[in-house]
Amino acid sequence: FQMIKNTYQSNPEGILSAYKDNAAVMAGAEGMRYYPIPEDAKNPNAAHPYGFHQEAIDILMKVETHNHPTAIAPYAGAATGAGGEIRDEGATGRGGKPKAGLTGFHVSHLHIPELAEKWEQSGQVSTQDYGTPERMATSLEIMTEAPLGSANFSNEFGRPNLCGYFRSFQLDTSAAKDGSEMRGYHKPIMLAGGYGNIKRNLIEKNPIREGDLLIVLGGPAMQIGLGGGAASSVDSGELDEGLDFASVQRDNAEMERRCQEVIDRCWALAGNDAEVSNDSQDG
């Protein structure tokens, strides 16, 4: 991790925040943003029509993975992977605005029925013989369900995935090439990323002080999505099947959009006195 951070330490120009918040921020260009005109203290009952505001439009961005949930439940795992990344953009500084996303997948050989490929054989052994635990989805199941999960969630929230990638890879690494040792992505990589905008004066969080009001935004807490971080670190198949599935969150793009609308109203206020700090709560 220190090696990765070294690129920022060696070239910090234009970087306003990195490795300390839910997303990184780099300086953007000056431009016009369109949001409600802030409240006038002298006329608090006046309407707040939308208007243009000339200001620095700084860029926030991040990428994360959601591998274990996508291996267990491809649609829900990828959907909540996108949702978690969107949530982190909104929870950057004292309120950010998600704008566009990306998604990517690494899996092992697909083994599409009636479409066998020569690279899916190792000598006389099919790479499909090196299967996954029953509780985990196959590579083909992942690639027919997971992209729909991330795309549908992003579209329903209102922040489309504009770019992404897909790779399938599996290799016989045995000396005799007899299929006795195999390397691949049976546990997939599900990459969720995106970028958005944030106001310059809201990049840094303020310290929370005694007496500050703490507000939890979101839907009801349920017995799902619990221990996802810990579950993802366990060797696949070691957990009880029920615990594996319980560690997968369930997507709710409508609720996330409602929460983001609250955040949007806060950052649009002059000086953003409405928010001292803003953070993302994961399972």
C-alpha positions as CSV (number, residue, x, y, z in Angstrom):
1,F,0.0,0.0,0.0
2,Q,2.9,2.4,0.7
3,M,4.2,1.7,-2.8
4,I,0.8,2.8,-4.2
5,K,0.7,5.9,-2.0
6,N,4.1,6.8,-3.2
7,T,2.8,7.9,-6.6
8,Y,0.7,10.6,-4.8
9,Q,3.6,11.6,-2.6
10,S,5.9,12.0,-5.6
11,N,3.3,13.8,-7.7
12,P,0.9,15.7,-5.4
13,E,0.1,18.5,-7.8
14,G,-3.6,19.0,-8.3
15,I,-4.6,16.4,-5.6
16,L,-6.8,18.0,-2.9
17,S,-7.5,14.9,-0.9
18,A,-6.2,11.3,-1.0
19,Y,-6.1,8.1,1.1
20,K,-8.0,9.7,4.0
21,D,-11.7,9.8,3.0
22,N,-14.3,7.7,1.2
23,A,-13.0,9.0,-2.2
24,A,-10.1,11.0,-3.5
25,V,-10.5,14.6,-4.8
26,M,-8.5,16.4,-7.5
27,A,-8.8,20.0,-8.6
28,G,-11.2,20.6,-11.4
29,A,-11.9,23.5,-13.7
30,E,-14.0,26.6,-13.1
31,G,-17.5,26.3,-14.4
32,M,-21.2,26.8,-13.8
33,R,-23.1,24.4,-11.6
34,Y,-26.9,24.3,-11.4
35,Y,-28.5,24.0,-8.0
36,P,-31.0,25.8,-5.8
37,I,-30.2,29.4,-4.7
38,P,-29.3,29.3,-1.0
39,E,-31.5,30.7,1.7
40,D,-31.4,34.4,2.2
41,A,-31.0,35.1,6.0
42,K,-32.9,38.4,5.5
43,N,-35.8,36.7,3.8
44,P,-36.0,33.0,5.1
45,N,-39.5,32.5,3.6
46,A,-38.5,33.3,0.1
47,A,-38.5,30.6,-2.7
48,H,-35.3,28.9,-3.7
49,P,-35.4,28.6,-7.5
50,Y,-32.6,26.8,-9.3
51,G,-29.8,28.9,-10.6
52,F,-26.3,28.8,-12.1
53,H,-23.3,29.2,-9.8
54,Q,-19.8,30.0,-11.0
55,E,-17.3,28.0,-9.0
56,A,-14.5,25.4,-9.0
57,I,-15.9,22.1,-10.0
58,D,-13.6,19.7,-8.2
59,I,-13.6,16.0,-9.1
60,L,-14.0,13.1,-6.7
61,M,-13.2,9.5,-7.7
62,K,-12.8,6.1,-6.3
63,V,-12.6,2.4,-7.2
64,E,-13.3,-0.6,-4.9
65,T,-14.1,-4.3,-5.2
66,H,-17.1,-6.4,-4.1
67,N,-15.7,-9.9,-4.8
68,H,-17.1,-12.2,-2.1
69,P,-20.7,-11.1,-2.4
70,T,-20.6,-11.3,-6.2
71,A,-19.3,-14.9,-6.0
72,I,-22.2,-15.9,-3.7
73,A,-25.0,-13.9,-5.3
74,P,-23.9,-12.3,-8.5
75,Y,-26.8,-9.9,-9.1
76,A,-27.2,-8.7,-5.5
77,G,-23.4,-8.7,-5.0
78,A,-22.7,-6.5,-8.0
79,A,-25.7,-4.3,-7.4
80,T,-24.6,-3.5,-3.8
81,G,-21.0,-3.1,-5.1
82,A,-22.2,-0.3,-7.3
83,G,-24.4,1.0,-4.5
84,G,-21.6,1.1,-2.0
85,E,-19.3,3.0,-4.3
86,I,-22.0,5.5,-5.0
87,R,-22.7,5.9,-1.3
88,D,-19.0,6.6,-0.7
89,E,-19.0,9.4,-3.3
90,G,-21.9,11.1,-1.6
91,A,-20.1,10.6,1.8
92,T,-16.9,12.3,0.7
93,G,-16.0,15.4,2.7
94,R,-19.2,17.1,3.8
95,G,-21.2,16.0,0.8
96,G,-20.4,15.0,-2.8
97,K,-22.5,14.5,-5.9
98,P,-22.1,11.1,-7.8
99,K,-22.0,11.6,-11.6
100,A,-20.9,8.5,-13.5
101,G,-19.7,5.0,-12.8
102,L,-17.6,2.1,-14.1
103,T,-17.8,-1.6,-13.5
104,G,-15.4,-4.5,-14.3
105,F,-15.2,-8.2,-13.9
106,H,-12.4,-10.9,-13.7
107,V,-13.6,-14.5,-13.9
108,S,-12.3,-17.9,-14.9
109,H,-13.2,-19.7,-18.2
110,L,-16.9,-19.3,-19.1
111,H,-17.5,-22.7,-20.5
112,I,-20.5,-21.6,-22.5
113,P,-22.7,-24.6,-23.4
114,E,-22.2,-25.8,-27.0
115,L,-19.4,-23.2,-27.5
116,A,-16.3,-25.0,-26.2
117,E,-13.0,-23.1,-26.7
118,K,-9.7,-24.7,-27.2
119,W,-8.1,-22.8,-24.4
120,E,-10.6,-24.2,-22.0
121,Q,-8.8,-27.6,-22.3
122,S,-5.5,-28.6,-20.6
123,G,-4.3,-31.7,-22.3
124,Q,-7.1,-34.3,-21.8
125,V,-8.6,-32.3,-18.8
126,S,-11.3,-29.7,-19.1
127,T,-10.7,-26.7,-16.9
128,Q,-14.3,-27.0,-16.0
129,D,-13.4,-30.0,-13.9
130,Y,-11.9,-27.6,-11.4
131,G,-15.2,-26.4,-10.2
132,T,-16.3,-24.0,-7.5
133,P,-18.1,-24.8,-4.2
134,E,-21.8,-25.3,-4.7
135,R,-22.6,-22.1,-2.9
136,M,-20.5,-20.1,-5.3
137,A,-21.7,-19.1,-8.8
138,T,-20.0,-20.3,-11.9
139,S,-18.1,-17.8,-14.1
140,L,-20.9,-18.0,-16.7
141,E,-23.6,-17.3,-14.1
142,I,-21.6,-14.3,-12.8
143,M,-21.2,-12.8,-16.2
144,T,-24.9,-13.3,-17.1
145,E,-26.2,-11.9,-13.8
146,A,-23.6,-9.5,-12.2
147,P,-23.4,-6.9,-15.0
148,L,-27.2,-6.6,-14.9
149,G,-27.1,-6.0,-11.1
150,S,-24.6,-3.2,-11.3
151,A,-26.2,-1.6,-14.4
152,N,-29.7,-1.8,-13.0
153,F,-28.8,-0.4,-9.7
154,S,-26.8,2.5,-11.3
155,N,-29.6,3.3,-13.7
156,E,-32.3,3.1,-11.0
157,F,-30.3,5.4,-8.8
158,G,-29.7,7.8,-11.7
159,R,-26.0,7.5,-12.2
160,P,-25.2,5.3,-15.2
161,N,-22.1,3.1,-15.7
162,L,-20.4,4.7,-18.6
163,C,-17.3,2.5,-18.8
164,G,-16.0,-0.9,-17.7
165,Y,-14.1,-4.0,-18.6
166,F,-14.4,-7.8,-18.7
167,R,-11.6,-10.5,-18.5
168,S,-11.8,-14.3,-18.3
169,F,-8.6,-16.1,-17.4
170,Q,-7.6,-19.5,-16.2
171,L,-4.2,-21.2,-16.6
172,D,-2.8,-24.7,-16.0
173,T,0.4,-24.1,-14.1
174,S,1.3,-27.7,-13.5
175,A,4.8,-28.7,-14.8
176,A,3.3,-31.6,-16.8
177,K,0.4,-29.5,-18.0
178,D,-1.9,-32.3,-16.8
179,G,-4.4,-30.1,-15.0
180,S,-3.1,-31.0,-11.6
181,E,-2.6,-27.3,-10.7
182,M,-4.8,-24.5,-11.9
183,R,-4.9,-20.8,-11.4
184,G,-7.9,-18.6,-12.2
185,Y,-10.6,-16.3,-10.9
186,H,-13.2,-18.8,-9.5
187,K,-13.6,-16.2,-6.8
188,P,-14.2,-13.2,-9.2
189,I,-13.0,-9.7,-9.1
190,M,-16.0,-7.3,-9.2
191,L,-14.7,-3.8,-9.6
192,A,-17.0,-0.8,-8.8
193,G,-15.8,2.8,-9.4
194,G,-17.0,6.2,-10.4
195,Y,-16.5,9.9,-10.2
196,G,-18.5,12.9,-9.2
197,N,-18.1,16.5,-8.1
198,I,-17.7,18.3,-4.8
199,K,-17.5,21.9,-3.7
200,R,-14.1,23.2,-2.8
201,N,-15.1,24.3,0.7
202,L,-16.6,20.9,1.5
203,I,-13.7,18.6,0.8
204,E,-12.6,18.4,4.5
205,K,-14.7,17.0,7.2
206,N,-15.1,19.0,10.4
207,P,-14.6,17.3,13.8
208,I,-17.8,16.1,15.5
209,R,-18.3,17.9,18.8
210,E,-20.4,17.2,21.9
211,G,-23.9,18.3,21.3
212,D,-23.9,17.8,17.5
213,L,-26.9,16.0,16.1
214,L,-26.2,12.6,14.6
215,I,-28.6,11.5,11.8
216,V,-28.7,8.0,10.3
217,L,-30.1,8.0,6.8
218,G,-31.3,4.9,5.1
219,G,-33.7,2.0,5.3
220,P,-34.3,-0.4,8.1
221,A,-31.5,-2.5,9.5
222,M,-32.0,-6.2,8.9
223,Q,-30.2,-9.5,9.4
224,I,-28.5,-9.3,6.0
225,G,-25.2,-7.9,4.8
226,L,-23.7,-8.7,8.2
227,G,-20.0,-9.5,8.4
228,G,-19.4,-9.0,4.7
229,G,-15.9,-7.6,5.3
230,A,-14.9,-10.5,7.5
231,A,-16.6,-13.1,5.2
232,S,-14.7,-11.8,2.2
233,S,-11.4,-12.6,4.0
234,V,-12.3,-16.2,4.7
235,D,-11.3,-18.9,2.2
236,S,-14.2,-19.5,-0.1
237,G,-16.4,-22.4,1.1
238,E,-15.2,-22.4,4.7
239,L,-18.2,-20.6,6.1
240,D,-21.6,-22.2,6.6
241,E,-23.7,-21.7,3.4
242,G,-26.3,-19.7,5.3
243,L,-23.7,-17.4,6.7
244,D,-22.2,-16.9,3.2
245,F,-25.5,-15.8,1.8
246,A,-26.4,-13.7,4.8
247,S,-23.2,-11.7,4.3
248,V,-24.5,-10.4,1.0
249,Q,-26.3,-7.0,1.2
250,R,-29.5,-6.4,-0.6
251,D,-29.8,-3.5,-3.0
252,N,-32.2,-0.6,-2.6
253,A,-31.5,2.1,-5.1
254,E,-34.6,4.0,-4.4
255,M,-33.6,4.5,-0.7
256,E,-30.1,5.5,-1.7
257,R,-31.5,8.1,-4.1
258,R,-33.6,9.5,-1.3
259,C,-30.6,9.8,0.9
260,Q,-28.5,11.4,-1.8
261,E,-31.3,14.0,-2.3
262,V,-30.9,15.0,1.4
263,I,-27.1,15.3,0.9
264,D,-27.6,17.3,-2.2
265,R,-29.8,19.8,-0.4
266,C,-27.2,20.1,2.3
267,W,-24.2,20.8,0.1
268,A,-26.2,23.3,-1.9
269,L,-26.6,25.5,1.2
270,A,-24.3,28.5,1.5
271,G,-21.3,27.4,3.6
272,N,-23.0,24.1,4.2
273,D,-23.7,24.7,7.8
274,A,-26.1,21.8,7.7
275,E,-23.4,19.2,7.7
276,V,-20.4,19.0,10.1
277,S,-19.3,15.7,8.7
278,N,-20.6,12.9,6.4
279,D,-19.7,9.3,6.4
280,S,-20.7,5.9,4.9
281,Q,-21.8,3.0,7.1
282,D,-21.1,-0.4,5.6
283,G,-21.8,-4.0,6.8
